[in-house]
Amino acid sequence: MSGLLALLDDVAAIAKVAAASVDDVAGMAAKAGSKVAGVVIDDAAVTPKYVHGFDAKRELPIIWRITKGSLFNKLVILLPLALILNAFAPWMVTPLLMLGGAYLCFEGAEKVFHWLFPHGDAHVEADLDVKDPAHLEEERVKGAIKTDFILSAEIMTITLSAIEADGFWMEAATLAVVAVAITLVVYGSVALIVKMDDIGLYTAATARTRFGQNLGRGLVKAMPRLMKVLSIIGTVAMLWVGGSIIVHGLEVTHLWAWPYETIHHWAEMAAHGVSASWQGFASWAVTAFSDGVIGLALGLLLIPVVTRVIGPVMARFSGKPAAH
């Protein structure tokens, strides 16, 4: 009998430890999730453009394909890689992040360049020929998953630096919880955004009140403008996040601390120039704007490098024509 009681005590103790571990994972995941909120917003703003122009019946399947790709990026590739690098080569994390940040700067700057100087590209137009919807969908999904990989890498790295876990498995569990939760939130929001026009049509057709009908028609009319706004927000977000990664990486690696120190000084000056309730926003606004400008400048410099050097080299190995 005493042995049974001792066994029950041991089981109860193990259960308490397990419960505490679950609480610790949830707490650390929540803390890390709050720190990556900015990148999450960027991800949610960038993605809707990848389903723009498709038949309404293909929108949710495309989002589901991107969601599965995002989960694969985070759980199968980035989570093990983050844990391995953190354990054996932590010095590689920042350079790899800076490489991803440079890619975001290039992507954002290329869109700005196309807005300012519209021009056609025969190879791009051939790749995105709407006469072949299946090929177009495949290219869009690949592009979305590629962009998601960069943003997911930033999310996982910030999460890893934010958690205070002592053990390998606690770190892994926290990263997995954050990865799944953020992916569901981002792409659930994207699905809601892209189907809002269908919701508006249904509401306008089935509502019994004039207010409901007008609300439905208003949603339908507002969606094209919302998609354009989200496209702009997504581009700005890529420049902001990419620039901030580069600035912070230069400071952390001691390659060039001046940009980070200067922006930090400007942010402090802006915060001191407003009332206490606006200091946080003023500091963030100056920092985000400065990071975005640096991201745009770097991206514009990278455009000829990528299109004239890296692009042709990759095209030679892949067998695809290079874009100009």
Short mmCIF file of the C-alpha atoms (twelve columns), coordinates in Angstrom:
data_MODEL
# 
_entry.id   MODEL 
# 
loop_
_atom_site.group_PDB 
_atom_site.id 
_atom_site.type_symbol 
_atom_site.label_atom_id 
_atom_site.label_alt_id 
_atom_site.label_comp_id 
_atom_site.label_asym_id 
_atom_site.label_seq_id 
_atom_site.Cartn_x 
_atom_site.Cartn_y 
_atom_site.Cartn_z 
_atom_site.pdbx_PDB_model_num 
ATOM 1   C CA . MET A 1   0.000   0.000  0.000   1 
ATOM 2   C CA . SER A 2   2.770   2.376  0.915   1 
ATOM 3   C CA . GLY A 3   4.461   1.580  -2.386  1 
ATOM 4   C CA . LEU A 4   1.270   2.443  -4.254  1 
ATOM 5   C CA . LEU A 5   0.978   5.750  -2.386  1 
ATOM 6   C CA . ALA A 6   4.607   6.529  -3.176  1 
ATOM 7   C CA . LEU A 7   3.960   5.767  -6.843  1 
ATOM 8   C CA . LEU A 8   0.914   8.045  -6.853  1 
ATOM 9   C CA . ASP A 9   2.993   10.800 -5.245  1 
ATOM 10  C CA . ASP A 10  5.610   10.399 -7.969  1 
ATOM 11  C CA . VAL A 11  2.935   10.516 -10.685 1 
ATOM 12  C CA . ALA A 12  1.441   13.646 -9.111  1 
ATOM 13  C CA . ALA A 13  4.871   15.278 -8.938  1 
ATOM 14  C CA . ILE A 14  5.539   14.436 -12.598 1 
ATOM 15  C CA . ALA A 15  2.123   15.833 -13.536 1 
ATOM 16  C CA . LYS A 16  2.885   19.069 -11.699 1 
ATOM 17  C CA . VAL A 17  6.219   19.408 -13.506 1 
ATOM 18  C CA . ALA A 18  4.514   18.728 -16.842 1 
ATOM 19  C CA . ALA A 19  1.806   21.299 -16.100 1 
ATOM 20  C CA . ALA A 20  4.430   23.833 -15.098 1 
ATOM 21  C CA . SER A 21  6.336   23.117 -18.311 1 
ATOM 22  C CA . VAL A 22  3.190   23.681 -20.374 1 
ATOM 23  C CA . ASP A 23  2.607   26.960 -18.542 1 
ATOM 24  C CA . ASP A 24  6.221   27.970 -19.134 1 
ATOM 25  C CA . VAL A 25  5.961   27.206 -22.861 1 
ATOM 26  C CA . ALA A 26  2.705   29.147 -23.138 1 
ATOM 27  C CA . GLY A 27  4.139   32.098 -21.227 1 
ATOM 28  C CA . MET A 28  7.342   32.244 -23.249 1 
ATOM 29  C CA . ALA A 29  5.385   31.821 -26.486 1 
ATOM 30  C CA . ALA A 30  3.147   34.747 -25.579 1 
ATOM 31  C CA . LYS A 31  6.165   36.896 -24.709 1 
ATOM 32  C CA . ALA A 32  7.940   36.016 -27.936 1 
ATOM 33  C CA . GLY A 33  4.759   36.492 -29.966 1 
ATOM 34  C CA . SER A 34  4.412   40.056 -28.756 1 
ATOM 35  C CA . LYS A 35  7.960   40.838 -29.914 1 
ATOM 36  C CA . VAL A 36  7.369   39.572 -33.458 1 
ATOM 37  C CA . ALA A 37  4.052   41.427 -33.874 1 
ATOM 38  C CA . GLY A 38  5.580   43.839 -36.376 1 
ATOM 39  C CA . VAL A 39  6.860   41.051 -38.618 1 
ATOM 40  C CA . VAL A 40  3.489   39.279 -38.361 1 
ATOM 41  C CA . ILE A 41  1.737   42.416 -39.635 1 
ATOM 42  C CA . ASP A 42  4.246   42.576 -42.492 1 
ATOM 43  C CA . ASP A 43  3.543   38.955 -43.403 1 
ATOM 44  C CA . ALA A 44  -0.230  39.471 -43.333 1 
ATOM 45  C CA . ALA A 45  0.062   42.608 -45.479 1 
ATOM 46  C CA . VAL A 46  2.343   41.033 -48.090 1 
ATOM 47  C CA . THR A 47  0.449   37.786 -48.734 1 
ATOM 48  C CA . PRO A 48  -2.947  38.935 -50.181 1 
ATOM 49  C CA . LYS A 49  -1.284  40.172 -53.377 1 
ATOM 50  C CA . TYR A 50  -0.391  36.591 -54.278 1 
ATOM 51  C CA . VAL A 51  -4.064  35.631 -54.755 1 
ATOM 52  C CA . HIS A 52  -5.049  38.838 -56.546 1 
ATOM 53  C CA . GLY A 53  -6.549  38.191 -59.989 1 
ATOM 54  C CA . PHE A 54  -7.488  34.537 -59.489 1 
ATOM 55  C CA . ASP A 55  -10.945 33.003 -59.695 1 
ATOM 56  C CA . ALA A 56  -12.726 33.215 -56.337 1 
ATOM 57  C CA . LYS A 57  -12.860 29.412 -56.125 1 
ATOM 58  C CA . ARG A 58  -9.056  29.222 -56.180 1 
ATOM 59  C CA . GLU A 59  -8.381  31.825 -53.489 1 
ATOM 60  C CA . LEU A 60  -8.763  29.627 -50.403 1 
ATOM 61  C CA . PRO A 61  -6.948  26.629 -51.958 1 
ATOM 62  C CA . ILE A 62  -4.030  28.919 -52.830 1 
ATOM 63  C CA . ILE A 63  -3.940  30.338 -49.300 1 
ATOM 64  C CA . TRP A 64  -4.029  26.794 -47.896 1 
ATOM 65  C CA . ARG A 65  -1.058  25.826 -50.109 1 
ATOM 66  C CA . ILE A 66  0.874   28.856 -48.870 1 
ATOM 67  C CA . THR A 67  -0.095  28.032 -45.274 1 
ATOM 68  C CA . LYS A 68  1.268   24.497 -45.618 1 
ATOM 69  C CA . GLY A 69  4.436   25.896 -47.171 1 
ATOM 70  C CA . SER A 70  4.792   28.354 -44.298 1 
ATOM 71  C CA . LEU A 71  4.402   25.594 -41.699 1 
ATOM 72  C CA . PHE A 72  6.990   23.521 -43.576 1 
ATOM 73  C CA . ASN A 73  9.341   26.521 -43.611 1 
ATOM 74  C CA . LYS A 74  9.000   27.074 -39.872 1 
ATOM 75  C CA . LEU A 75  8.719   23.568 -38.433 1 
ATOM 76  C CA . VAL A 76  10.777  21.406 -40.804 1 
ATOM 77  C CA . ILE A 77  13.525  23.810 -41.947 1 
ATOM 78  C CA . LEU A 78  13.855  26.833 -39.692 1 
ATOM 79  C CA . LEU A 79  13.104  25.329 -36.270 1 
ATOM 80  C CA . PRO A 80  15.825  22.632 -36.417 1 
ATOM 81  C CA . LEU A 81  18.205  25.060 -38.117 1 
ATOM 82  C CA . ALA A 82  17.631  27.712 -35.445 1 
ATOM 83  C CA . LEU A 83  18.258  25.234 -32.643 1 
ATOM 84  C CA . ILE A 84  21.397  23.845 -34.305 1 
ATOM 85  C CA . LEU A 85  22.830  27.283 -35.033 1 
ATOM 86  C CA . ASN A 86  22.000  28.485 -31.522 1 
ATOM 87  C CA . ALA A 87  23.776  25.477 -30.030 1 
ATOM 88  C CA . PHE A 88  26.826  25.155 -32.270 1 
ATOM 89  C CA . ALA A 89  27.286  28.308 -34.366 1 
ATOM 90  C CA . PRO A 90  25.400  31.258 -32.846 1 
ATOM 91  C CA . TRP A 91  27.717  33.665 -34.688 1 
ATOM 92  C CA . MET A 92  26.094  32.643 -38.013 1 
ATOM 93  C CA . VAL A 93  22.582  33.754 -37.061 1 
ATOM 94  C CA . THR A 94  23.091  37.492 -37.582 1 
ATOM 95  C CA . PRO A 95  24.838  37.249 -40.993 1 
ATOM 96  C CA . LEU A 96  22.111  34.936 -42.274 1 
ATOM 97  C CA . LEU A 97  19.456  37.324 -41.014 1 
ATOM 98  C CA . MET A 98  21.215  40.200 -42.768 1 
ATOM 99  C CA . LEU A 99  21.208  38.211 -46.010 1 
ATOM 100 C CA . GLY A 100 17.449  37.743 -45.628 1 
ATOM 101 C CA . GLY A 101 17.046  41.430 -44.790 1 
ATOM 102 C CA . ALA A 102 18.917  42.388 -47.958 1 
ATOM 103 C CA . TYR A 103 16.520  40.211 -49.953 1 
ATOM 104 C CA . LEU A 104 13.522  41.995 -48.421 1 
ATOM 105 C CA . CYS A 105 15.102  45.362 -49.263 1 
ATOM 106 C CA . PHE A 106 15.587  44.257 -52.868 1 
ATOM 107 C CA . GLU A 107 12.002  42.985 -53.170 1 
ATOM 108 C CA . GLY A 108 10.537  46.176 -51.739 1 
ATOM 109 C CA . ALA A 109 12.790  48.517 -53.726 1 
ATOM 110 C CA . GLU A 110 12.042  46.665 -56.958 1 
ATOM 111 C CA . LYS A 111 8.314   47.299 -56.455 1 
ATOM 112 C CA . VAL A 112 8.942   50.982 -55.747 1 
ATOM 113 C CA . PHE A 113 11.103  51.196 -58.873 1 
ATOM 114 C CA . HIS A 114 8.320   49.657 -60.966 1 
ATOM 115 C CA . TRP A 115 5.815   52.133 -59.526 1 
ATOM 116 C CA . LEU A 116 8.053   55.099 -60.299 1 
ATOM 117 C CA . PHE A 117 9.261   53.847 -63.689 1 
ATOM 118 C CA . PRO A 118 6.656   51.435 -65.093 1 
ATOM 119 C CA . HIS A 119 8.107   49.121 -67.679 1 
ATOM 120 C CA . GLY A 120 7.379   45.747 -69.148 1 
ATOM 121 C CA . ASP A 121 9.470   42.620 -68.872 1 
ATOM 122 C CA . ALA A 122 8.992   40.016 -71.571 1 
ATOM 123 C CA . HIS A 123 10.245  37.125 -69.419 1 
ATOM 124 C CA . VAL A 124 8.189   38.103 -66.397 1 
ATOM 125 C CA . GLU A 125 5.095   38.599 -68.530 1 
ATOM 126 C CA . ALA A 126 5.627   35.204 -70.119 1 
ATOM 127 C CA . ASP A 127 5.999   33.556 -66.699 1 
ATOM 128 C CA . LEU A 128 2.841   35.232 -65.422 1 
ATOM 129 C CA . ASP A 129 0.760   34.767 -68.573 1 
ATOM 130 C CA . VAL A 130 -2.874  34.633 -67.448 1 
ATOM 131 C CA . LYS A 131 -3.598  32.296 -70.390 1 
ATOM 132 C CA . ASP A 132 -2.037  29.572 -68.244 1 
ATOM 133 C CA . PRO A 133 -3.770  29.899 -64.835 1 
ATOM 134 C CA . ALA A 134 -2.161  26.722 -63.468 1 
ATOM 135 C CA . HIS A 135 1.344   28.019 -64.224 1 
ATOM 136 C CA . LEU A 136 0.493   31.430 -62.826 1 
ATOM 137 C CA . GLU A 137 -0.828  29.860 -59.612 1 
ATOM 138 C CA . GLU A 138 2.290   27.737 -59.253 1 
ATOM 139 C CA . GLU A 139 4.556   30.770 -59.673 1 
ATOM 140 C CA . ARG A 140 2.534   32.848 -57.223 1 
ATOM 141 C CA . VAL A 141 2.564   30.109 -54.588 1 
ATOM 142 C CA . LYS A 142 6.319   29.620 -54.961 1 
ATOM 143 C CA . GLY A 143 6.872   33.371 -54.674 1 
ATOM 144 C CA . ALA A 144 4.697   33.614 -51.567 1 
ATOM 145 C CA . ILE A 145 6.455   30.704 -49.850 1 
ATOM 146 C CA . LYS A 146 9.851   32.180 -50.742 1 
ATOM 147 C CA . THR A 147 8.937   35.535 -49.222 1 
ATOM 148 C CA . ASP A 148 7.364   33.770 -46.237 1 
ATOM 149 C CA . PHE A 149 10.644  31.936 -45.656 1 
ATOM 150 C CA . ILE A 150 12.496  35.219 -45.099 1 
ATOM 151 C CA . LEU A 151 9.820   36.622 -42.792 1 
ATOM 152 C CA . SER A 152 9.525   33.287 -40.970 1 
ATOM 153 C CA . ALA A 153 13.282  33.220 -40.412 1 
ATOM 154 C CA . GLU A 154 13.041  36.632 -38.788 1 
ATOM 155 C CA . ILE A 155 10.098  35.474 -36.651 1 
ATOM 156 C CA . MET A 156 11.884  32.329 -35.480 1 
ATOM 157 C CA . THR A 157 15.120  34.164 -34.720 1 
ATOM 158 C CA . ILE A 158 13.363  36.878 -32.700 1 
ATOM 159 C CA . THR A 159 11.442  34.164 -30.863 1 
ATOM 160 C CA . LEU A 160 14.637  32.272 -30.065 1 
ATOM 161 C CA . SER A 161 16.258  35.408 -28.667 1 
ATOM 162 C CA . ALA A 162 13.171  36.284 -26.611 1 
ATOM 163 C CA . ILE A 163 12.597  32.986 -24.830 1 
ATOM 164 C CA . GLU A 164 14.391  32.207 -21.599 1 
ATOM 165 C CA . ALA A 165 14.306  28.414 -21.722 1 
ATOM 166 C CA . ASP A 166 17.098  26.410 -20.105 1 
ATOM 167 C CA . GLY A 167 16.624  23.183 -22.008 1 
ATOM 168 C CA . PHE A 168 16.768  22.187 -25.667 1 
ATOM 169 C CA . TRP A 169 13.280  20.673 -25.656 1 
ATOM 170 C CA . MET A 170 11.750  23.715 -23.965 1 
ATOM 171 C CA . GLU A 171 13.224  25.937 -26.671 1 
ATOM 172 C CA . ALA A 172 11.963  23.588 -29.358 1 
ATOM 173 C CA . ALA A 173 8.456   23.436 -27.875 1 
ATOM 174 C CA . THR A 174 8.230   27.216 -27.562 1 
ATOM 175 C CA . LEU A 175 9.429   27.758 -31.125 1 
ATOM 176 C CA . ALA A 176 6.904   25.208 -32.392 1 
ATOM 177 C CA . VAL A 177 4.011   26.829 -30.507 1 
ATOM 178 C CA . VAL A 178 4.911   30.283 -31.813 1 
ATOM 179 C CA . ALA A 179 5.377   28.964 -35.370 1 
ATOM 180 C CA . VAL A 180 1.978   27.261 -35.514 1 
ATOM 181 C CA . ALA A 181 0.085   30.049 -33.732 1 
ATOM 182 C CA . ILE A 182 1.533   32.850 -35.860 1 
ATOM 183 C CA . THR A 183 0.992   30.927 -39.101 1 
ATOM 184 C CA . LEU A 184 -2.668  30.299 -38.272 1 
ATOM 185 C CA . VAL A 185 -3.224  33.932 -37.259 1 
ATOM 186 C CA . VAL A 186 -1.502  35.352 -40.358 1 
ATOM 187 C CA . TYR A 187 -3.090  33.149 -42.990 1 
ATOM 188 C CA . GLY A 188 -6.455  33.045 -41.238 1 
ATOM 189 C CA . SER A 189 -6.459  36.845 -41.456 1 
ATOM 190 C CA . VAL A 190 -5.369  36.689 -45.094 1 
ATOM 191 C CA . ALA A 191 -8.200  34.275 -45.916 1 
ATOM 192 C CA . LEU A 192 -10.696 36.617 -44.283 1 
ATOM 193 C CA . ILE A 193 -9.322  39.601 -46.205 1 
ATOM 194 C CA . VAL A 194 -9.396  37.985 -49.633 1 
ATOM 195 C CA . LYS A 195 -12.894 36.535 -49.135 1 
ATOM 196 C CA . MET A 196 -14.348 39.769 -47.810 1 
ATOM 197 C CA . ASP A 197 -15.794 40.666 -51.211 1 
ATOM 198 C CA . ASP A 198 -17.609 37.320 -51.359 1 
ATOM 199 C CA . ILE A 199 -18.923 37.953 -47.862 1 
ATOM 200 C CA . GLY A 200 -20.096 41.362 -49.057 1 
ATOM 201 C CA . LEU A 201 -21.899 39.855 -52.063 1 
ATOM 202 C CA . TYR A 202 -23.609 37.271 -49.869 1 
ATOM 203 C CA . THR A 203 -24.614 39.929 -47.313 1 
ATOM 204 C CA . ALA A 204 -25.980 42.254 -50.000 1 
ATOM 205 C CA . ALA A 205 -28.020 39.425 -51.516 1 
ATOM 206 C CA . THR A 206 -29.411 37.892 -48.315 1 
ATOM 207 C CA . ALA A 207 -29.683 40.768 -45.823 1 
ATOM 208 C CA . ARG A 208 -33.255 41.601 -44.824 1 
ATOM 209 C CA . THR A 209 -32.533 45.201 -43.899 1 
ATOM 210 C CA . ARG A 210 -31.405 48.096 -46.062 1 
ATOM 211 C CA . PHE A 211 -28.458 48.652 -43.701 1 
ATOM 212 C CA . GLY A 212 -27.253 45.082 -44.235 1 
ATOM 213 C CA . GLN A 213 -27.599 45.337 -47.999 1 
ATOM 214 C CA . ASN A 214 -25.704 48.631 -48.075 1 
ATOM 215 C CA . LEU A 215 -23.027 47.140 -45.820 1 
ATOM 216 C CA . GLY A 216 -22.570 44.227 -48.212 1 
ATOM 217 C CA . ARG A 217 -22.303 46.484 -51.258 1 
ATOM 218 C CA . GLY A 218 -19.883 48.711 -49.362 1 
ATOM 219 C CA . LEU A 219 -17.604 45.747 -48.636 1 
ATOM 220 C CA . VAL A 220 -17.564 44.787 -52.308 1 
ATOM 221 C CA . LYS A 221 -16.704 48.321 -53.430 1 
ATOM 222 C CA . ALA A 222 -14.042 48.743 -50.732 1 
ATOM 223 C CA . MET A 223 -12.083 45.542 -51.432 1 
ATOM 224 C CA . PRO A 224 -10.158 46.674 -54.566 1 
ATOM 225 C CA . ARG A 225 -8.984  49.766 -52.698 1 
ATOM 226 C CA . LEU A 226 -8.131  47.691 -49.635 1 
ATOM 227 C CA . MET A 227 -6.040  45.318 -51.739 1 
ATOM 228 C CA . LYS A 228 -4.110  48.258 -53.203 1 
ATOM 229 C CA . VAL A 229 -3.552  49.667 -49.724 1 
ATOM 230 C CA . LEU A 230 -2.356  46.276 -48.480 1 
ATOM 231 C CA . SER A 231 0.037   46.041 -51.418 1 
ATOM 232 C CA . ILE A 232 1.538   49.402 -50.457 1 
ATOM 233 C CA . ILE A 233 1.685   48.436 -46.783 1 
ATOM 234 C CA . GLY A 234 3.369   45.163 -47.696 1 
ATOM 235 C CA . THR A 235 6.032   46.922 -49.753 1 
ATOM 236 C CA . VAL A 236 6.706   49.503 -47.045 1 
ATOM 237 C CA . ALA A 237 6.828   46.700 -44.476 1 
ATOM 238 C CA . MET A 238 9.457   44.785 -46.453 1 
ATOM 239 C CA . LEU A 239 11.648  47.891 -46.648 1 
ATOM 240 C CA . TRP A 240 11.151  48.652 -42.965 1 
ATOM 241 C CA . VAL A 241 11.854  45.126 -41.728 1 
ATOM 242 C CA . GLY A 242 14.732  44.590 -44.164 1 
ATOM 243 C CA . GLY A 243 16.327  47.906 -43.257 1 
ATOM 244 C CA . SER A 244 15.980  47.261 -39.526 1 
ATOM 245 C CA . ILE A 245 17.627  43.843 -39.887 1 
ATOM 246 C CA . ILE A 246 20.569  45.373 -41.750 1 
ATOM 247 C CA . VAL A 247 20.996  48.291 -39.324 1 
ATOM 248 C CA . HIS A 248 20.788  46.066 -36.250 1 
ATOM 249 C CA . GLY A 249 23.088  43.464 -37.831 1 
ATOM 250 C CA . LEU A 250 25.764  46.034 -38.635 1 
ATOM 251 C CA . GLU A 251 25.686  47.172 -35.024 1 
ATOM 252 C CA . VAL A 252 25.712  43.687 -33.500 1 
ATOM 253 C CA . THR A 253 28.592  42.480 -35.689 1 
ATOM 254 C CA . HIS A 254 30.532  45.739 -35.009 1 
ATOM 255 C CA . LEU A 255 30.961  46.296 -38.738 1 
ATOM 256 C CA . TRP A 256 29.391  49.750 -38.722 1 
ATOM 257 C CA . ALA A 257 27.564  50.983 -35.631 1 
ATOM 258 C CA . TRP A 258 27.005  54.549 -36.896 1 
ATOM 259 C CA . PRO A 259 23.598  53.966 -38.575 1 
ATOM 260 C CA . TYR A 260 22.140  52.278 -35.483 1 
ATOM 261 C CA . GLU A 261 23.548  54.851 -33.070 1 
ATOM 262 C CA . THR A 262 22.427  57.772 -35.235 1 
ATOM 263 C CA . ILE A 263 18.881  56.447 -35.644 1 
ATOM 264 C CA . HIS A 264 18.714  55.711 -31.918 1 
ATOM 265 C CA . HIS A 265 19.815  59.293 -31.196 1 
ATOM 266 C CA . TRP A 266 17.196  60.717 -33.576 1 
ATOM 267 C CA . ALA A 267 14.518  58.558 -31.964 1 
ATOM 268 C CA . GLU A 268 15.449  59.823 -28.506 1 
ATOM 269 C CA . MET A 269 15.336  63.432 -29.709 1 
ATOM 270 C CA . ALA A 270 11.898  62.868 -31.233 1 
ATOM 271 C CA . ALA A 271 10.635  61.267 -28.029 1 
ATOM 272 C CA . HIS A 272 11.871  64.181 -25.905 1 
ATOM 273 C CA . GLY A 273 10.134  66.648 -28.217 1 
ATOM 274 C CA . VAL A 274 6.599   65.361 -27.545 1 
ATOM 275 C CA . SER A 275 4.441   64.711 -24.529 1 
ATOM 276 C CA . ALA A 276 4.953   61.580 -22.444 1 
ATOM 277 C CA . SER A 277 1.940   59.806 -23.948 1 
ATOM 278 C CA . TRP A 278 3.385   60.155 -27.478 1 
ATOM 279 C CA . GLN A 279 7.042   59.413 -26.746 1 
ATOM 280 C CA . GLY A 280 6.843   55.712 -27.579 1 
ATOM 281 C CA . PHE A 281 5.101   56.354 -30.888 1 
ATOM 282 C CA . ALA A 282 7.497   59.164 -31.839 1 
ATOM 283 C CA . SER A 283 10.517  56.989 -31.130 1 
ATOM 284 C CA . TRP A 284 9.068   54.092 -33.122 1 
ATOM 285 C CA . ALA A 285 8.033   56.321 -36.057 1 
ATOM 286 C CA . VAL A 286 11.503  57.859 -36.439 1 
ATOM 287 C CA . THR A 287 13.185  54.469 -36.141 1 
ATOM 288 C CA . ALA A 288 10.819  52.782 -38.621 1 
ATOM 289 C CA . PHE A 289 11.090  55.644 -41.132 1 
ATOM 290 C CA . SER A 290 14.884  55.701 -40.938 1 
ATOM 291 C CA . ASP A 291 15.127  51.928 -41.276 1 
ATOM 292 C CA . GLY A 292 12.772  52.093 -44.258 1 
ATOM 293 C CA . VAL A 293 14.834  54.761 -46.015 1 
ATOM 294 C CA . ILE A 294 17.993  52.718 -45.507 1 
ATOM 295 C CA . GLY A 295 16.158  49.622 -46.740 1 
ATOM 296 C CA . LEU A 296 15.012  51.454 -49.880 1 
ATOM 297 C CA . ALA A 297 18.493  52.839 -50.572 1 
ATOM 298 C CA . LEU A 298 20.100  49.433 -50.155 1 
ATOM 299 C CA . GLY A 299 17.409  47.767 -52.248 1 
ATOM 300 C CA . LEU A 300 17.871  50.239 -55.109 1 
ATOM 301 C CA . LEU A 301 21.613  49.546 -55.045 1 
ATOM 302 C CA . LEU A 302 20.931  45.819 -55.141 1 
ATOM 303 C CA . ILE A 303 18.615  45.969 -58.176 1 
ATOM 304 C CA . PRO A 304 21.412  46.154 -60.803 1 
ATOM 305 C CA . VAL A 305 23.502  43.636 -58.850 1 
ATOM 306 C CA . VAL A 306 20.664  41.107 -58.719 1 
ATOM 307 C CA . THR A 307 19.344  41.663 -62.244 1 
ATOM 308 C CA . ARG A 308 22.723  41.952 -64.024 1 
ATOM 309 C CA . VAL A 309 24.924  39.594 -61.985 1 
ATOM 310 C CA . ILE A 310 23.097  37.254 -59.599 1 
ATOM 311 C CA . GLY A 311 20.042  36.754 -61.810 1 
ATOM 312 C CA . PRO A 312 21.965  35.663 -64.942 1 
ATOM 313 C CA . VAL A 313 24.186  33.344 -62.877 1 
ATOM 314 C CA . MET A 314 21.178  31.670 -61.257 1 
ATOM 315 C CA . ALA A 315 19.411  31.506 -64.621 1 
ATOM 316 C CA . ARG A 316 22.400  29.710 -66.136 1 
ATOM 317 C CA . PHE A 317 22.286  27.026 -63.437 1 
ATOM 318 C CA . SER A 318 18.476  26.726 -63.410 1 
ATOM 319 C CA . GLY A 319 18.039  26.847 -67.173 1 
ATOM 320 C CA . LYS A 320 15.454  29.635 -66.961 1 
ATOM 321 C CA . PRO A 321 15.833  32.979 -68.813 1 
ATOM 322 C CA . ALA A 322 17.041  35.862 -66.690 1 
ATOM 323 C CA . ALA A 323 14.788  38.873 -66.109 1 
ATOM 324 C CA . HIS A 324 16.018  42.333 -67.120 1 
# 
